[in-house]
Amino acid sequence: MIRTILAAATLLLAVPVAAQSQQDRLDARYDRALAAGYKALMLCSAIAHAEANGARRTPESVDAWELAGIQPPLDGIVGSLGHEIVRHDNGTIERVNVIWDEASEPRSALHLDEDRGCALNPIGGPPSFYGRPANPPANRRMKMPDIRKAPATLQGIVGSAMATSYGDGSRTTAVVIQQSGAIIGEAYIDGFAPATPQRTWSVAKSIAATLVGAAVHRGEIDIGESAGLGYSEGDPRRAITIDHLLRMTSGRYSDTPGNRTDPLYWGGASVREVALDWPMIDTPGTTYRYANNDTLAAIAAIARTFDAQPPAAFFAEVGMSHTVAEIDWRGSYILSSQVWTTARDLARFGQLYLDDGRTSDGARVLPEGWTAYVATPSGPQPEGPFGYGAGFWLINTSDGVPSDTIAAFGNRGQYVVIVPSRNVVIVRRGEDPVGSGFDIVAFTRDVLAALPAGQVDETHAAGGL
């Protein structure tokens, strides 16, 4: 009897140990596949988009910047994975392959074309998953003007940003300061230049809100209409509006704060598979929860407008000629993160909001009052020092920073700060390692203190939407 009891106890103890080790093996395999996808996509996008602008990035540069200091456990894997860059006959990138398992297909990022950038194959999908991508022309975009050195009053501040004075361990790649529509100072770390694009990460959420605004201006959607989530008309998720999604108040659940979307970003899953089916656990408009999925759902709600007016057409219209929004393998834009652009294009983006949705030639592309709309909090707000409007953060409670200041924030230190009352846009780009940070409030305060007050155009005093 005692032997039987001991044997049964041993068996019970052995089951969870075996299950755990099996789960560990699955997790390790999945992490390796994600790391390979991360590397393939970063290499493809960084190099292909730079070369399209007439700039140059090498795999060694991408390893040192985009692939260094990333989140665990991928950081311990990505450096061990070999890669292959496949080029067209004219030298432009066709694809990047990364081997992660000898018995499996490589993770492949394919450079589809100049308007949609690089897209990642699903885990297990063959390199030919998309067929042979287009063969885009080389160096197809305009040459950039020379770097504009900051005036003496700003040089020390810019120099401090390029060092680590605004954050231990921070790694600034670019700074652009623009006032009254003109760049008055900029700087780049060695290996980066005005034509060098970087991934926006969550700055893309503010770009997504802007594309929604453009569709509103064209009369194609209304921010108060249902985003179309849910299975049928009787699904309570149909009460979620585009406005709720822009404000991160959909009431939908997500598995982690911010909901890490690794299956989409690095695993090759699609927006439709991972972002649109989450259940609603709170009444829309009553709970704030920052979520990639809400931005992705807002863009899915206006996807029908992209046939006639894709993001590339909007970027061209507003002068962001070195900006590319990338897609998943099913053609949906990943506008929660996956946009590549230059610091100067982000300054133009900020100026569009200073001018309340008018381009440099006076054409209106956003509704009158859209700047006020995205800058106005409505309903629940995030914990912490910053508020949230509609796709933009609000830096409205910080000493030395005007109360009308709004900003686009992105992972690894991407910032676009827009100060309507000072007619100023401040762009800081970086590749900050996990665990470090950049004090964008202090930097903004110091830049504004060094600038003349300037004049505010009447167009900046926008009324309500």
Beta strands, then each sheet from edge to edge (+ up, - down):
strand 1: 83-87
strand 2: 93-98
strand 3: 107-113
strand 4: 117-120
strand 5: 172-179
strand 6: 182-188
strand 7: 198-199
strand 8: 324-325
strand 9: 339-341
strand 10: 387-388
strand 11: 393-394
strand 12: 406-410
strand 13: 414-419
strand 14: 424-430
sheet 1: 1+ 2- 3+ 4-
sheet 2: 6+ 5- 14+ 13- 12+ 11- 10+
sheet 3: 7+ 9- 8+
end
